[in-house]
Amino acid sequence: MSVNTEAPVIERLREWLMARNKDLMRDALSLDFDLIEARAVDSLSSLEFVLFIEELSGRELDMNALKVTNNFRTLRSIYDTFLSHLTPAAAGDYSDDTNILSAAAAQLARESLGRAADTTRRPLAYSQARYWNIQQVRPGSTWNVPAIVRIKGPLDMAVFRECLGELVRRHDALRITFRVVDGQPVQELVAPFMPEIQTIQLESGLADPWQEALQVVERENAHPCDLSAGPPWYVRMIRIAEEDHVCLLSLEKLIADLESLLTVPKELGKIYASLTGSDEVPPPGLQFSDFSDWHEAWLQTDFAKVQIDHRQEQFADARPVDFGPQEGTTTRGERESHQRQISLDTTARLESLVADEGATPVAIAMSAAATMLYRRFQQKDIVLMMVSSYRTTATSGVLGNFTNQLPLRIKVSADMSFRDLVRQVRGTIIDAIKHRDLPTEVVLDTHNPLGHPLAAVLVNWMNLVDYGKNMTEVRVGETSFETVMLGAGGTSNVYGAPFATLIVRAIRNPQGTSVRITTDNDVLASGTSASIAEEVGSLLETVALDPDLKVSATFPLRSIDL
């Protein structure tokens, strides 16, 4: 069937892809543009893309019958495989504001998203309540995430101060304060204000002033925010030279997520341009408060309640991971981390396995964690937590904490191969993503997941290489605004879980993949993070060579890179 290149459904696909790949232009997205080669859909976004296509097609996709490298390679193949049955009328009947998986839920979103908030006080969103509870249990703890922009070239500080004030006006997440009213925490919006800027001048004659600036950023980002003193964020301006500055917005986790860190530098550059003579910056379509209102209302719908029943039934008889007795634990709340690098060659082999199975890299990380728990702690029925997000196209470019965590139940047996486990995990992830709008607290039926037994192990995949695609530079005359990421260590607060006993992170970087393990020494003995990092790293190197190896096999934990 021939494809109309201007069909609304094709345009919808283009809009989705461009919203997540800022360097992709509409003209480049021809029907035969290779989406796989361009890595236009990666990691968890591929699952989100599947759900988006299901919404467009009105049908559930049988992922077991599909080949990702063929069916999802181009807009033409996507249309031919999934959308060619649509009539012209049906192909044009889509809303631009949401991709919630239900007509009833989409209607509710249209009624609530984007409307002006009728109150400045509302309950905490689930994503906020999670980190509020952390602050109450561990007062004074630092859980800030850094939005960093390097500004090279002439900078008018008076105009830049106006930029920060305009940023506050444009994004209500930066105007949220937190209070306790009648024993319950609430979020309140304050009027727009001009934030203070603390300037730090680097010494002259430094051997590497850029690295010194990054160290200053890390130190400054470690200062805790006082939740009772106003909006929980602050600004530092590090002056490297007359025309070289680094601006840090240190944002409490209650009000920011990873996309927020990428949005702030772009916003500052565009606002600076508008204040110095360029076109006015269009206002964000939505605010975090809009989402918060919608989410609370949506969870009361019949559609949501069906999802809640389904997910709660999956975990009704689940048991927490049993780490067994441990010698050498502490009672001081200490945590330790260790990382193990695996090579580009091993990473390429694992990515090939992902492509063959139509999975995503997080499925490899989950399968490796489950295998380690099976082999090391004899666990067969395992609950792992996966980082997710409530964000849709509608909330792209909006500041706020949209993070969620999805519980996954994985069953491991001696006769399974690692490939079998990846296939099981893939299906489990797809089901969880379909219900990603359900907060962890609702699925686990708890008001506070802090220390919840089923939330003991969190697994996360982070692709620093692909994040770089969205770290675009904004140029204003001779001045550039560049997004800066601190890397795996500096961004650990973005998607971490300080209440997890064990955190397994697989971090894709230019050298390959880093396996980073964090443990709670009150439960796991000192030194456990190092041994688990070595075990998981060696496991991945082994199964990269032979993914059909049984998870129960006795194989040497060796490095193929030696």
Helices and strands as residue ranges (DSSP letters): H 8-20, G 26-28, H 45-57, G 63-65, H 68-71, H 75-78, I 79-83, H 88-91, H 103-112, E 121-123, H 126-137, E 144-152, H 157-170, G 172-175, E 176-181, E 184-189, E 197-201, H 209-221, E 233-241, E 244-252, G 253-255, H 258-275, H 288-298, H 302-314, E 335-342, H 344-357, H 361-377, E 381-389, G 393-395, E 403-411, H 418-434, H 440-443, G 453-455, E 457-463, H 464-467, G 468-470, E 473-476, E 479-484, H 492-495, E 502-509, E 512-520, H 528-545
